[in-house]
Amino acid sequence: MPQGITHGIQATNLADILERVLDKGIVIAGDIKVSIADIELLSIKIRLLVASVEKAKEMGIDWWQSDPALSSKAKALEDESRDLKERLDRLEARIQAQ
C-alpha cells in the first residue's frame, strides 16, 4: 500500500497572524527626499508601528496619551500648562515693575 504524502504546511488564519503581530510588533520605516541640484526641497519621514498598546508601552511608546487630539487628559494638561504659563508671566511682570 502506498503511503500518503504528509505536508508540513500549517494553515494559519488571520486571527493567529494578527495576534502574533500585535504580540511582537512590527515597524515599517521609510524616508522620502526630493532634491534638485543638491538642494533638499522636501523631506518626509514615515514611521509605522503596529503593536498592541501593552507592547507599545513596554517599548516606551505612549504618544497617544499626551496628544490633545486623542486624549481628554492631555487636553486638560495642555490647558493647565497654558494657564500656569500665563500666571507666571503676570507674576514676573509684577516683579519687574517693582
C-alpha positions, 0 to 999 in steps of 0.5 A: 500500500502506498503511503500518503504524502504528509505536508508540513504546511500549517494553515494559519488564519488571520486571527493567529497572524494578527495576534502574533503581530500585535504580540511582537510588533512590527515597524515599517520605516521609510524616508522620502527626499526630493532634491534638485541640484543638491538642494533638499526641497522636501523631506518626509519621514514615515514611521509605522508601528503596529503593536498592541498598546501593552507592547507599545508601552513596554517599548516606551511608546505612549504618544497617544496619551499626551496628544490633545487630539486623542486624549481628554487628559492631555487636553486638560494638561495642555490647558493647565500648562497654558494657564500656569504659563500665563500666571507666571508671566503676570507674576514676573511682570509684577516683579519687574515693575517693582 
